[in-house]
Amino acid sequence: MEIERLGDLENGYLLSGDNGTMKQEKMDNMLKKYANLLVHYCLNIQENDKLYIRTTTLAEPLVREVFRSAVNAGGIVEIDFEFREQNRIFLEEAKSEQLKYVSPFYKQAIESFDAYLYIRAPFNLREMQNADAEKSGIRQEAFKEVNKIYFERTATRDLKRNLCQFPTQASAQEAGMSLEEYEDFVYNACKLFEENPIESWLQVRREQQGIVDFLNKKEKIRYKGDGIDITFSTKGRTWINSDGQTNMPSGEVYTSPIEDSVNGVVRFSFPAAYMGHEVEDVTLWVKDGYVDRWEARRGKELLDHVFALEGARRFGEAAIGTNYSIDRFTKNILFDEKIGGTIHMAVGQSYLQTGGKNQSTVHWDMIAEMRNGGEIYADDEKIYQNGSFLPNF
């Protein structure tokens, strides 16, 4: 059904008169602040830095401002736009040799560029839900070499990487919000309503540094809560202060546990998604680092599939979410894993920068609630309760 056009429909807003002008001015100002944060804080673009931006055509308003800011900083910018259903069409139509093809430009960017910005801006979050599994596997294998370079370079910040979000209707619907509500949610999580977002993230860095400095002196961690009693060793591993440079928004501290040290049971109370499919109320039983048994209230067949993949039955990450501005579940792991008062663990690929050694094509984060009596212990000392670190841990 077609509706009467009262003004310009732009980014989901029906703009009319002074009210529309004010909304557009607000949006333009927010995008400029967002771009400034991405360019000068997250990626720290310097003179002659080569920046590769990858996103969809929906994010063009933000890309314009990032491009402007990066060029003003002296950067050299290349942009790769994806159009609606590009990946689905490719998997449906491509033959074997086409599936194995890796763009030489993308490969060059990963191998030699200075910075990489991936802006999530989905048209349809279910686009790949029914993708051919065999073809997807061929495609994943084709990118194995370049992905290895990506992990190695981003681990040392030789490639300055950031993953962020541009609000789209698809993501808003998935989160159960209007587009305008979702925009406010995203920008608030990124601290863009603050007078100086960069200084706000520097404050996050300072506060979280105290946490990682403490944890890096400890060897044994225990998560305890509703359906959770799991321990792991971090001896010789490094806890990382995720302060917004590699993800925007961020707000977490994370490490990779020693692969064979994880023991116990963990129940992930939040739904988890992988390749467009969801699973709910996952419980994993772990012995000597190996996922020995698993159950789910819904979607167990997805777990069966993932745990058949190489390296997926060991843990690549253990983390604590610290962003209390993210106060709801949105079915977007970029935000959900940072929810203040939660923990998450990922099966599969470890982070090289933490000292992790597990390798896999999978890195699947699963989140658990800790605000309902959850506790964290470090070398048997309680440091966290009911979703918050204790004042004098």
PLY file of the C-alpha trace (Angstrom):
ply
format ascii 1.0
element vertex 393
property float x
property float y
property float z
element edge 392
property int vertex1
property int vertex2
end_header
0.00 0.00 0.00
1.38 3.40 -0.98
1.15 6.34 1.44
0.88 10.03 0.74
4.29 11.68 0.51
4.54 14.62 2.89
8.27 15.16 2.63
11.46 13.30 1.93
11.66 9.81 3.34
15.28 9.58 4.44
16.76 6.86 6.65
13.29 5.95 7.91
12.19 9.46 8.94
9.22 11.13 7.30
10.56 14.67 7.19
8.07 17.52 7.19
8.63 21.21 7.92
10.68 22.47 10.85
10.41 19.19 12.75
11.94 17.28 9.85
14.71 19.84 9.50
15.57 19.53 13.19
15.67 15.75 12.98
17.92 15.87 9.94
20.27 18.34 11.64
20.42 16.05 14.66
21.23 13.10 12.41
23.92 14.99 10.49
25.57 16.14 13.71
25.49 12.62 15.17
27.10 11.11 12.08
29.88 13.71 12.17
30.58 12.86 15.84
30.47 9.15 15.01
32.90 9.58 12.12
35.27 11.67 14.24
35.26 8.96 16.92
35.94 6.19 14.39
38.69 8.03 12.54
40.55 9.71 15.38
40.01 7.34 18.33
39.16 3.87 17.02
41.49 3.82 14.00
43.82 6.71 14.81
44.25 7.59 11.14
47.55 9.31 10.43
49.06 11.02 7.39
49.21 8.56 4.42
47.49 5.73 6.31
45.61 3.50 3.88
42.06 2.84 5.12
39.80 0.14 3.69
36.06 0.56 4.45
33.63 -2.28 3.87
29.86 -1.97 4.31
26.53 -1.93 2.45
25.06 0.90 0.44
22.68 1.64 3.34
25.58 3.10 5.34
26.41 5.74 2.73
25.51 8.68 5.08
28.07 7.52 7.66
30.64 6.58 5.01
30.49 10.13 3.60
31.46 11.57 7.00
34.13 8.95 7.69
35.59 9.62 4.25
35.60 13.37 4.91
37.22 12.98 8.33
39.82 10.44 7.17
40.85 12.52 4.15
41.17 15.60 6.37
43.49 13.53 8.58
45.67 12.75 5.57
44.43 9.21 5.00
44.04 7.37 1.70
40.58 5.80 1.62
39.18 2.91 -0.42
35.53 1.88 -0.09
33.85 -1.46 -0.83
30.02 -1.25 -0.93
27.83 -4.36 -0.95
24.35 -4.17 -2.47
21.16 -5.90 -1.37
21.42 -9.73 -1.40
24.82 -9.69 -3.08
26.19 -12.60 -1.03
23.01 -14.68 -1.39
22.96 -14.24 -5.16
26.64 -15.16 -5.40
26.23 -18.39 -3.41
23.17 -19.36 -5.45
24.73 -18.75 -8.86
28.49 -19.29 -8.44
30.28 -22.42 -9.66
33.14 -24.09 -7.82
35.96 -21.97 -9.26
34.05 -18.76 -8.63
33.48 -19.80 -5.00
37.22 -20.24 -4.59
38.02 -16.78 -5.93
39.31 -14.19 -3.45
39.36 -10.58 -4.59
42.99 -9.53 -5.05
42.06 -6.05 -3.88
40.55 -7.39 -0.64
43.60 -9.61 -0.14
45.92 -6.65 -0.71
43.99 -4.54 1.80
44.24 -7.22 4.49
47.94 -7.81 3.76
49.19 -4.23 3.44
46.68 -1.53 4.40
47.04 0.30 7.71
43.39 0.33 8.83
40.18 -1.61 8.20
36.68 -0.40 9.09
33.74 -2.77 8.78
30.40 -1.03 9.22
27.48 -3.37 9.83
24.45 -2.06 7.94
22.26 -5.03 7.02
19.38 -5.04 4.56
18.10 -8.40 5.82
19.50 -10.32 8.76
18.04 -13.59 7.43
19.54 -13.22 3.96
21.95 -16.13 4.38
19.74 -18.32 6.57
19.04 -20.85 3.81
22.43 -20.64 2.11
23.85 -23.84 0.63
26.07 -25.33 3.37
28.43 -27.03 0.92
28.99 -23.85 -1.07
29.45 -21.85 2.15
32.09 -24.34 3.20
34.00 -23.93 -0.08
33.84 -20.15 0.35
35.12 -20.31 3.93
38.00 -22.55 2.88
38.94 -20.11 0.11
39.36 -17.32 2.66
41.36 -19.43 5.13
44.75 -17.98 4.16
43.67 -14.35 4.09
41.76 -14.81 7.38
44.95 -16.09 9.00
46.76 -12.91 7.91
43.84 -10.85 9.20
44.00 -12.44 12.67
47.78 -12.09 12.84
47.84 -8.41 11.79
44.87 -7.33 13.92
46.33 -9.12 16.95
49.29 -6.72 16.95
47.35 -3.68 15.60
49.62 -3.75 12.57
46.22 -3.61 10.91
44.08 -1.19 12.93
40.63 -2.73 12.75
37.24 -1.54 13.93
33.80 -3.10 13.71
30.84 -0.76 14.21
27.13 -0.43 13.45
25.05 1.85 11.25
21.39 1.65 12.32
19.11 0.11 9.69
15.49 -0.97 9.69
16.46 -4.65 9.73
18.54 -4.30 12.90
15.89 -2.14 14.56
13.19 -4.73 13.87
15.43 -7.52 15.18
15.93 -5.52 18.39
12.20 -4.86 18.75
12.52 -1.09 18.33
11.52 1.62 15.91
14.36 2.90 13.76
14.51 6.16 15.71
14.63 4.29 19.03
17.36 2.02 17.67
19.42 4.96 16.45
19.31 6.47 19.94
20.24 3.09 21.43
23.27 2.66 19.12
24.51 6.22 19.58
24.07 6.10 23.35
26.03 2.81 23.54
28.81 4.55 21.58
28.69 7.56 23.96
27.87 9.90 21.10
25.47 11.92 23.26
28.42 12.85 25.45
29.99 16.26 24.83
33.36 14.61 24.11
32.93 10.94 23.13
36.68 10.40 22.77
37.33 11.52 26.34
34.47 9.28 27.53
36.11 6.26 25.91
39.49 7.21 27.32
37.81 7.12 30.75
36.50 3.61 29.98
40.05 2.64 29.06
41.40 3.91 32.37
38.73 2.17 34.46
39.05 -1.17 32.66
42.82 -1.09 32.80
42.63 -1.52 36.56
40.51 -4.64 36.05
42.84 -6.26 33.50
45.94 -5.36 35.53
44.39 -7.22 38.47
43.25 -10.23 36.42
46.62 -10.53 34.69
48.16 -11.32 38.09
45.74 -14.21 38.64
45.78 -17.76 37.30
42.41 -19.37 38.04
38.98 -17.94 37.21
35.60 -19.30 38.26
32.20 -18.21 36.93
29.31 -19.19 39.22
25.63 -18.48 38.73
22.28 -19.90 37.64
23.24 -23.14 35.90
26.89 -22.02 35.85
29.87 -23.42 37.70
32.86 -23.39 35.41
36.58 -22.84 36.02
39.52 -22.20 33.75
43.17 -21.24 33.93
44.60 -18.06 32.46
48.19 -18.70 33.54
50.47 -17.20 30.92
47.52 -15.71 29.05
46.67 -12.00 28.75
43.42 -10.23 29.66
42.65 -7.52 27.11
41.10 -4.11 27.79
38.45 -3.74 25.06
38.06 0.03 25.12
36.36 0.82 21.81
39.31 0.71 19.45
38.55 -2.66 17.85
34.77 -2.65 18.43
32.50 0.38 18.66
30.72 0.20 20.98
32.83 -1.84 23.36
33.04 -2.31 27.08
34.43 -5.70 28.03
37.54 -7.43 29.29
38.44 -10.74 27.69
41.03 -13.48 27.42
41.50 -16.93 25.92
41.55 -19.67 28.57
44.21 -22.36 28.48
42.63 -24.81 26.10
42.59 -27.95 28.27
41.87 -26.17 31.59
38.14 -25.47 31.23
35.99 -27.68 33.47
32.40 -27.61 34.68
29.03 -26.60 33.35
27.83 -23.33 31.84
24.28 -22.30 30.92
23.88 -19.43 28.46
20.59 -17.77 29.32
20.51 -15.43 26.30
19.68 -16.75 22.81
22.67 -17.26 20.50
22.77 -17.03 16.72
25.09 -18.55 14.13
24.79 -18.08 10.35
21.26 -16.70 10.69
19.98 -19.54 12.89
19.12 -19.26 16.59
19.49 -21.54 19.56
18.03 -20.93 23.02
18.97 -21.85 26.57
22.23 -23.63 25.75
23.96 -25.70 28.43
27.46 -27.06 27.87
29.26 -29.65 29.99
33.04 -29.33 29.70
35.82 -31.70 30.72
39.50 -30.82 30.41
38.70 -28.08 27.92
36.54 -30.22 25.66
32.78 -29.71 25.27
31.66 -33.19 26.25
27.88 -32.77 26.09
25.37 -30.10 25.10
21.67 -29.36 25.37
19.35 -26.58 24.22
15.69 -25.77 24.74
15.47 -24.92 21.03
17.90 -25.42 18.16
20.03 -28.32 19.40
20.56 -29.43 15.80
22.54 -26.22 15.21
24.86 -27.15 18.08
25.21 -30.63 16.59
26.32 -29.07 13.29
28.75 -26.53 14.80
30.38 -28.96 17.21
31.22 -31.24 14.29
33.53 -28.51 12.93
37.24 -28.59 13.67
38.22 -26.76 16.86
34.66 -25.82 17.80
34.48 -27.95 20.95
37.17 -25.94 22.72
36.88 -22.39 24.04
38.59 -19.46 22.34
37.38 -16.71 24.67
36.11 -15.92 28.16
34.93 -12.39 28.89
33.03 -9.99 31.15
30.67 -7.33 29.77
31.04 -3.86 31.29
28.95 -1.46 29.15
25.99 -0.58 31.36
24.61 1.76 28.67
23.68 -1.42 26.78
20.72 -2.33 28.94
18.76 -4.72 26.73
19.20 -7.73 24.48
19.06 -6.84 20.77
20.09 -10.05 18.97
23.25 -8.28 17.81
26.40 -9.76 19.32
28.39 -6.55 18.79
26.18 -5.01 21.50
24.87 -7.99 23.46
28.25 -9.40 24.50
29.06 -6.03 26.10
25.90 -5.84 28.26
26.97 -4.70 31.71
26.30 -7.50 34.18
26.89 -10.44 31.84
29.66 -12.85 30.97
30.24 -14.57 27.66
32.35 -17.40 26.36
33.11 -18.27 22.74
33.68 -21.72 21.32
36.21 -21.98 18.53
38.93 -19.59 17.38
41.16 -18.05 20.06
42.57 -14.53 20.03
46.29 -14.50 19.26
46.79 -11.30 21.27
45.72 -13.13 24.43
48.09 -16.05 23.83
45.29 -18.39 22.75
46.16 -21.38 20.59
42.86 -22.90 19.49
42.16 -22.64 15.76
38.80 -22.96 14.08
36.63 -21.42 11.37
34.12 -20.81 14.20
34.13 -18.10 16.85
30.69 -18.22 18.44
29.97 -16.02 21.45
27.32 -17.12 23.95
26.09 -14.88 26.77
24.99 -15.58 30.35
23.18 -13.37 32.87
25.08 -12.55 36.07
22.78 -9.90 37.62
20.71 -12.61 39.29
23.24 -13.75 41.90
26.18 -14.44 39.63
29.69 -14.46 41.08
33.23 -14.40 39.72
36.27 -15.62 41.63
39.94 -15.02 40.83
42.31 -17.42 42.60
39.40 -18.22 44.98
38.85 -14.53 45.86
35.37 -13.19 45.11
35.73 -10.12 42.89
32.27 -9.79 41.34
28.67 -10.24 42.43
25.21 -9.60 40.94
26.58 -8.12 37.73
29.20 -5.76 39.15
32.80 -5.85 40.31
33.11 -5.49 44.07
34.37 -2.05 45.14
37.71 -3.12 46.58
38.53 -6.34 44.77
0 1
1 2
2 3
3 4
4 5
5 6
6 7
7 8
8 9
9 10
10 11
11 12
12 13
13 14
14 15
15 16
16 17
17 18
18 19
19 20
20 21
21 22
22 23
23 24
24 25
25 26
26 27
27 28
28 29
29 30
30 31
31 32
32 33
33 34
34 35
35 36
36 37
37 38
38 39
39 40
40 41
41 42
42 43
43 44
44 45
45 46
46 47
47 48
48 49
49 50
50 51
51 52
52 53
53 54
54 55
55 56
56 57
57 58
58 59
59 60
60 61
61 62
62 63
63 64
64 65
65 66
66 67
67 68
68 69
69 70
70 71
71 72
72 73
73 74
74 75
75 76
76 77
77 78
78 79
79 80
80 81
81 82
82 83
83 84
84 85
85 86
86 87
87 88
88 89
89 90
90 91
91 92
92 93
93 94
94 95
95 96
96 97
97 98
98 99
99 100
100 101
101 102
102 103
103 104
104 105
105 106
106 107
107 108
108 109
109 110
110 111
111 112
112 113
113 114
114 115
115 116
116 117
117 118
118 119
119 120
120 121
121 122
122 123
123 124
124 125
125 126
126 127
127 128
128 129
129 130
130 131
131 132
132 133
133 134
134 135
135 136
136 137
137 138
138 139
139 140
140 141
141 142
142 143
143 144
144 145
145 146
146 147
147 148
148 149
149 150
150 151
151 152
152 153
153 154
154 155
155 156
156 157
157 158
158 159
159 160
160 161
161 162
162 163
163 164
164 165
165 166
166 167
167 168
168 169
169 170
170 171
171 172
172 173
173 174
174 175
175 176
176 177
177 178
178 179
179 180
180 181
181 182
182 183
183 184
184 185
185 186
186 187
187 188
188 189
189 190
190 191
191 192
192 193
193 194
194 195
195 196
196 197
197 198
198 199
199 200
200 201
201 202
202 203
203 204
204 205
205 206
206 207
207 208
208 209
209 210
210 211
211 212
212 213
213 214
214 215
215 216
216 217
217 218
218 219
219 220
220 221
221 222
222 223
223 224
224 225
225 226
226 227
227 228
228 229
229 230
230 231
231 232
232 233
233 234
234 235
235 236
236 237
237 238
238 239
239 240
240 241
241 242
242 243
243 244
244 245
245 246
246 247
247 248
248 249
249 250
250 251
251 252
252 253
253 254
254 255
255 256
256 257
257 258
258 259
259 260
260 261
261 262
262 263
263 264
264 265
265 266
266 267
267 268
268 269
269 270
270 271
271 272
272 273
273 274
274 275
275 276
276 277
277 278
278 279
279 280
280 281
281 282
282 283
283 284
284 285
285 286
286 287
287 288
288 289
289 290
290 291
291 292
292 293
293 294
294 295
295 296
296 297
297 298
298 299
299 300
300 301
301 302
302 303
303 304
304 305
305 306
306 307
307 308
308 309
309 310
310 311
311 312
312 313
313 314
314 315
315 316
316 317
317 318
318 319
319 320
320 321
321 322
322 323
323 324
324 325
325 326
326 327
327 328
328 329
329 330
330 331
331 332
332 333
333 334
334 335
335 336
336 337
337 338
338 339
339 340
340 341
341 342
342 343
343 344
344 345
345 346
346 347
347 348
348 349
349 350
350 351
351 352
352 353
353 354
354 355
355 356
356 357
357 358
358 359
359 360
360 361
361 362
362 363
363 364
364 365
365 366
366 367
367 368
368 369
369 370
370 371
371 372
372 373
373 374
374 375
375 376
376 377
377 378
378 379
379 380
380 381
381 382
382 383
383 384
384 385
385 386
386 387
387 388
388 389
389 390
390 391
391 392
